[in-house]
Amino acid sequence: MYRFVSAAFCALFIFSMNSAAANAAYNASAGKATYDASCVTCHKTGMMGAPKTGDKAAWATRIAQGEAVLVSKSIKGFKGKTGIMMPKGGNPKLTDKQVGDAVAYMVKQSK
């Protein structure tokens, strides 16, 4: 009985890890619509110190931090040395997934 319960918990753990990894994957193609609607104002011009989309030098250190950090800062907001990021880019109606997709789009354009 103990082995069965242990195996069941292990399977449940592995399944939950795979589900979390699937949820963490963002879609850069889907992110373009969110970018165009909510992010382009700052990230096209560099307003408020935002790194311009496509500027490889400006994005290199950010990309090195990893997607999870970029998405977290974009959702929660961030104040850096050279600028600020409003929570969800100032659009509280965006879902966390939409923000993650938009970040994935900008990263893809900036590598």
N, CA, C and O of each residue as an XYZ file, in Angstrom:
444
protein
N       0.823     -1.193      0.000
C       0.000      0.000      0.000
C       0.872      1.264      0.000
O       0.593      2.213     -0.732
N       1.924      1.270      0.821
C       2.807      2.422      0.914
C       3.433      2.748     -0.444
O       3.519      3.912     -0.835
N       3.871      1.696     -1.161
C       4.485      1.917     -2.480
C       3.484      2.526     -3.456
O       3.832      3.402     -4.248
N       2.262      2.064     -3.394
C       1.228      2.600     -4.287
C       0.999      4.079     -4.017
O       0.920      4.873     -4.955
N       0.892      4.455     -2.765
C       0.675      5.855     -2.398
C       1.875      6.697     -2.806
O       1.714      7.799     -3.330
N       3.067      6.186     -2.570
C       4.280      6.910     -2.969
C       4.326      7.109     -4.481
O       4.645      8.196     -4.962
N       4.009      6.064     -5.214
C       4.010      6.173     -6.672
C       2.962      7.180     -7.142
O       3.203      7.944     -8.076
N       1.808      7.177     -6.497
C       0.745      8.114     -6.872
C       1.186      9.553     -6.620
O       0.949     10.427     -7.454
N       1.826      9.807     -5.478
C       2.302     11.161     -5.183
C       3.404     11.590     -6.154
O       3.436     12.742     -6.586
N       4.297     10.678     -6.492
C       5.355     10.996     -7.462
C       4.749     11.350     -8.818
O       5.154     12.325     -9.450
N       3.785     10.560     -9.257
C       3.134     10.827    -10.543
C       2.426     12.173    -10.515
O       2.497     12.937    -11.478
N       1.750     12.461     -9.421
C       1.050     13.735     -9.286
C       2.038     14.902     -9.322
O       1.774     15.919     -9.962
N       3.154     14.759     -8.648
C       4.181     15.794     -8.628
C       4.737     16.036    -10.032
O       4.860     17.181    -10.466
N       5.069     14.961    -10.734
C       5.623     15.091    -12.082
C       4.603     15.731    -13.014
O       4.956     16.582    -13.830
N       3.357     15.332    -12.900
C       2.300     15.916    -13.729
C       2.156     17.406    -13.440
O       2.013     18.203    -14.367
N       2.190     17.788    -12.176
C       2.034     19.202    -11.834
C       3.214     20.024    -12.328
O       3.030     21.176    -12.721
N       4.407     19.474    -12.320
C       5.578     20.184    -12.828
C       5.446     20.410    -14.334
O       5.760     21.491    -14.832
N       4.986     19.401    -15.049
C       4.803     19.542    -16.491
C       3.721     20.561    -16.802
O       3.851     21.311    -17.769
N       2.668     20.607    -16.018
C       1.602     21.577    -16.233
C       2.104     22.989    -15.984
O       1.768     23.906    -16.734
N       2.905     23.176    -14.941
C       3.448     24.494    -14.635
C       4.369     24.961    -15.751
O       4.354     26.134    -16.125
N       5.174     24.043    -16.286
C       6.072     24.400    -17.372
C       5.278     24.789    -18.617
O       5.659     25.715    -19.333
N       4.189     24.092    -18.874
C       3.359     24.415    -20.034
C       2.712     25.784    -19.865
O       2.604     26.538    -20.832
N       2.285     26.111    -18.662
C       1.661     27.402    -18.412
C       2.664     28.543    -18.496
O       2.280     29.679    -18.775
N       3.934     28.263    -18.260
C       4.951     29.301    -18.260
C       5.408     29.655    -19.681
O       6.052     30.683    -19.891
N       5.074     28.806    -20.648
C       5.482     29.070    -22.023
C       4.619     30.194    -22.599
O       3.390     30.141    -22.546
N       5.274     31.193    -23.140
C       4.555     32.326    -23.705
C       4.647     32.297    -25.225
O       5.591     31.747    -25.793
N       3.674     32.885    -25.860
C       3.541     32.853    -27.305
C       3.862     34.224    -27.884
O       3.074     35.162    -27.765
N       5.024     34.327    -28.510
C       5.457     35.611    -29.068
C       4.522     36.082    -30.179
O       4.271     37.279    -30.313
N       4.016     35.159    -30.962
C       3.097     35.542    -32.046
C       1.825     36.165    -31.491
O       1.348     37.177    -32.004
N       1.277     35.559    -30.442
C       0.073     36.103    -29.803
C       0.390     37.422    -29.113
O      -0.486     38.277    -28.982
N       1.619     37.595    -28.676
C       2.023     38.801    -27.963
C       2.075     40.041    -28.830
O       2.038     41.155    -28.308
N       2.158     39.877    -30.141
C       2.221     41.040    -31.033
C       0.984     41.915    -30.894
O       1.100     43.140    -30.887
N      -0.192     41.318    -30.784
C      -1.431     42.099    -30.658
C      -1.422     42.915    -29.367
O      -1.812     44.083    -29.366
N      -0.981     42.306    -28.278
C      -0.903     43.029    -27.008
C       0.145     44.127    -27.097
O      -0.077     45.246    -26.635
N       1.286     43.803    -27.692
C       2.349     44.801    -27.885
C       1.819     46.002    -28.664
O       2.006     47.148    -28.253
N       1.154     45.732    -29.793
C       0.631     46.803    -30.638
C      -0.405     47.662    -29.912
O      -0.485     48.869    -30.141
N      -1.188     47.043    -29.043
C      -2.256     47.770    -28.351
C      -1.790     48.485    -27.082
O      -2.315     49.542    -26.734
N      -0.798     47.902    -26.388
C      -0.479     48.437    -25.060
C       0.985     48.776    -24.808
O       1.281     49.538    -23.888
N       1.893     48.239    -25.585
C       3.319     48.382    -25.263
C       4.085     49.299    -26.213
O       5.095     49.896    -25.841
N       3.590     49.398    -27.437
C       4.325     50.088    -28.492
C       4.610     51.551    -28.165
O       5.646     52.081    -28.565
N       3.710     52.205    -27.448
C       3.890     53.630    -27.145
C       5.233     53.899    -26.475
O       5.948     54.822    -26.864
N       5.572     53.112    -25.486
C       6.837     53.318    -24.766
C       8.006     52.582    -25.412
O       9.108     53.122    -25.510
N       7.763     51.347    -25.854
C       8.870     50.525    -26.332
C       9.283     50.820    -27.768
O      10.316     50.322    -28.214
N       8.522     51.601    -28.496
C       8.953     52.022    -29.831
C       9.819     53.276    -29.745
O      10.764     53.446    -30.515
N       9.482     54.152    -28.795
C      10.165     55.444    -28.700
C      11.194     55.529    -27.579
O      12.037     56.426    -27.575
N      11.129     54.603    -26.632
C      12.017     54.671    -25.475
C      11.464     55.564    -24.372
O      12.192     55.961    -23.463
N      10.177     55.877    -24.455
C       9.540     56.737    -23.459
C       9.722     56.165    -22.048
O       9.641     54.953    -21.848
N       9.961     57.018    -21.105
C      10.152     56.673    -19.694
C      11.313     55.700    -19.481
O      11.349     54.964    -18.495
N      12.260     55.711    -20.422
C      13.437     54.848    -20.292
C      13.219     53.413    -20.739
O      14.060     52.552    -20.482
N      12.096     53.139    -21.409
C      11.824     51.781    -21.873
C      12.833     51.375    -22.940
O      13.172     52.176    -23.810
N      13.316     50.134    -22.879
C      14.215     49.684    -23.944
C      13.425     49.563    -25.253
O      12.343     48.977    -25.282
N      13.970     50.113    -26.315
C      13.282     50.067    -27.603
C      13.283     48.641    -28.152
O      14.303     47.952    -28.144
N      12.140     48.230    -28.617
C      12.027     46.907    -29.222
C      12.959     46.844    -30.426
O      12.940     47.715    -31.296
N      13.771     45.796    -30.454
C      14.734     45.616    -31.535
C      16.134     46.104    -31.210
O      17.071     45.804    -31.948
N      16.302     46.852    -30.119
C      17.611     47.365    -29.710
C      18.342     46.260    -28.937
O      18.167     46.107    -27.728
N      19.150     45.508    -29.653
C      19.817     44.343    -29.075
C      20.682     44.689    -27.866
O      20.712     43.939    -26.890
N      21.374     45.802    -27.925
C      22.245     46.196    -26.811
C      21.425     46.506    -25.563
O      21.791     46.105    -24.458
N      20.328     47.213    -25.740
C      19.495     47.580    -24.592
C      18.815     46.362    -23.972
O      18.566     46.336    -22.767
N      18.519     45.367    -24.780
C      17.800     44.187    -24.291
C      18.725     43.086    -23.793
O      18.273     42.211    -23.053
N      19.984     43.091    -24.161
C      20.888     41.973    -23.842
C      20.935     41.652    -22.354
O      20.784     40.491    -21.973
N      21.142     42.652    -21.510
C      21.227     42.376    -20.074
C      19.865     41.972    -19.511
O      19.787     41.188    -18.565
N      18.813     42.501    -20.086
C      17.467     42.128    -19.629
C      17.159     40.682    -19.996
O      16.664     39.913    -19.173
N      17.457     40.322    -21.238
C      17.208     38.952    -21.695
C      18.016     37.963    -20.866
O      17.546     36.862    -20.579
N      19.226     38.349    -20.483
C      20.087     37.476    -19.677
C      19.475     37.159    -18.312
O      19.813     36.141    -17.707
N      18.581     38.016    -17.822
C      17.931     37.773    -16.533
C      16.941     36.619    -16.597
O      16.600     36.030    -15.572
N      16.486     36.303    -17.782
C      15.539     35.215    -17.957
C      14.114     35.720    -18.128
O      13.743     36.791    -17.649
N      13.343     34.919    -18.819
C      11.969     35.283    -19.135
C      11.124     35.492    -17.885
O      10.329     36.429    -17.823
N      11.289     34.628    -16.893
C      10.467     34.732    -15.677
C      10.659     36.083    -14.991
O       9.689     36.678    -14.522
N      11.880     36.567    -14.927
C      12.163     37.861    -14.291
C      11.545     38.995    -15.104
O      10.919     39.897    -14.547
N      11.723     38.948    -16.419
C      11.154     39.996    -17.277
C       9.640     40.053    -17.156
O       9.060     41.133    -17.042
N       9.012     38.909    -17.182
C       7.544     38.865    -17.085
C       7.089     39.353    -15.717
O       6.132     40.122    -15.623
N       7.754     38.921    -14.666
C       7.390     39.349    -13.312
C       7.474     40.863    -13.159
O       6.566     41.494    -12.618
N       8.572     41.438    -13.638
C       8.735     42.896    -13.547
C       7.700     43.620    -14.392
O       7.239     44.701    -14.028
N       7.338     43.025    -15.518
C       6.348     43.650    -16.393
C       4.947     43.591    -15.790
O       4.137     44.492    -16.005
N       4.669     42.549    -15.051
C       3.356     42.412    -14.408
C       3.269     43.299    -13.170
O       2.285     44.012    -12.975
N       4.299     43.249    -12.345
C       4.269     43.967    -11.060
C       4.705     45.423    -11.167
O       4.369     46.245    -10.315
N       5.450     45.733    -12.210
C       6.033     47.062    -12.339
C       7.458     47.052    -11.824
O       7.850     46.165    -11.066
N       8.230     48.042    -12.241
C       9.648     48.070    -11.887
C      10.196     49.477    -12.059
O       9.867     50.177    -13.016
N      11.026     49.873    -11.128
C      11.724     51.148    -11.253
C      13.212     50.846    -11.291
O      13.781     50.333    -10.327
N      13.830     51.169    -12.412
C      15.253     50.913    -12.595
C      16.062     52.186    -12.531
O      15.541     53.242    -12.172
N      17.337     52.091    -12.878
C      18.237     53.244    -12.850
C      17.889     54.263    -13.932
O      18.062     55.468    -13.746
N      17.395     53.763    -15.065
C      17.172     54.665    -16.189
C      15.709     54.839    -16.573
O      15.410     55.604    -17.490
N      14.803     54.161    -15.911
C      13.401     54.294    -16.282
C      12.486     53.490    -15.392
O      12.914     52.854    -14.429
N      11.208     53.536    -15.741
C      10.226     52.783    -14.970
C       9.337     51.969    -15.903
O       9.142     52.310    -17.069
N       8.809     50.889    -15.352
C       7.836     50.055    -16.040
C       6.594     50.057    -15.174
O       6.615     49.567    -14.045
N       5.522     50.603    -15.697
C       4.257     50.602    -14.959
C       3.744     49.167    -14.876
O       3.963     48.390    -15.806
N       3.066     48.793    -13.787
C       2.490     47.444    -13.742
C       1.609     47.211    -14.967
O       0.730     48.013    -15.283
N       1.863     46.103    -15.642
C       1.133     45.719    -16.853
C       1.127     46.845    -17.893
O       0.170     47.005    -18.650
N       2.209     47.614    -17.911
C       2.325     48.693    -18.884
C       1.263     49.763    -18.738
O       0.975     50.500    -19.681
N       0.683     49.845    -17.555
C      -0.359     50.835    -17.315
C      -1.743     50.375    -17.748
O      -2.694     51.156    -17.703
N      -1.868     49.125    -18.163
C      -3.157     48.582    -18.584
C      -3.562     47.435    -17.657
O      -3.245     46.279    -17.934
N      -4.261     47.744    -16.561
C      -4.598     46.702    -15.589
C      -5.561     45.642    -16.118
O      -5.757     44.615    -15.468
N      -6.159     45.867    -17.276
C      -7.076     44.881    -17.850
C      -6.343     43.705    -18.493
O      -6.954     42.671    -18.765
N      -5.047     43.853    -18.737
C      -4.281     42.763    -19.330
C      -4.159     41.600    -18.356
O      -4.005     41.801    -17.152
N      -4.229     40.395    -18.879
C      -3.982     39.215    -18.054
C      -2.471     39.017    -17.946
O      -1.708     39.566    -18.740
N      -2.049     38.237    -16.968
C      -0.630     37.930    -16.833
C      -0.119     37.217    -18.087
O       1.013     37.449    -18.511
N      -0.932     36.366    -18.671
C      -0.553     35.637    -19.886
C      -0.347     36.607    -21.053
O       0.606     36.458    -21.818
N      -1.222     37.588    -21.195
C      -1.053     38.572    -22.263
C       0.244     39.350    -22.090
O       0.952     39.609    -23.064
N       0.554     39.721    -20.861
C       1.809     40.432    -20.594
C       2.990     39.537    -20.942
O       3.938     39.987    -21.587
N       2.944     38.280    -20.525
C       4.019     37.337    -20.841
C       4.195     37.150    -22.335
O       5.320     37.083    -22.830
N       3.086     37.064    -23.053
C       3.155     36.935    -24.513
C       3.804     38.171    -25.138
O       4.617     38.053    -26.054
N       3.443     39.353    -24.642
C       4.019     40.597    -25.171
C       5.521     40.663    -24.879
O       6.301     41.095    -25.728
N       5.921     40.241    -23.696
C       7.349     40.194    -23.361
C       8.062     39.238    -24.303
O       9.133     39.557    -24.820
N       7.477     38.070    -24.530
C       8.087     37.094    -25.457
C       8.234     37.683    -26.853
O       9.235     37.442    -27.527
N       7.241     38.456    -27.290
C       7.313     39.109    -28.599
C       8.487     40.106    -28.646
O       9.273     40.104    -29.593
N       8.592     40.951    -27.616
C       9.661     41.956    -27.603
C      11.043     41.293    -27.534
O      11.983     41.731    -28.198
N      11.154     40.246    -26.734
C      12.431     39.528    -26.634
C      12.804     38.930    -27.983
O      13.952     39.029    -28.416
N      11.838     38.314    -28.641
C      12.105     37.708    -29.952
C      12.570     38.762    -30.963
O      13.462     38.498    -31.770
N      11.979     39.931    -30.918
C      12.347     41.008    -31.840
C      13.692     41.644    -31.483
O      14.290     42.342    -32.302
N      14.158     41.403    -30.271
C      15.346     42.102    -29.764
C      16.569     41.214    -29.581
O      17.575     41.662    -29.030
N      16.506     39.991    -30.022
C      17.666     39.092    -29.911
C      18.601     39.280    -31.078
O      19.631     38.611    -31.158
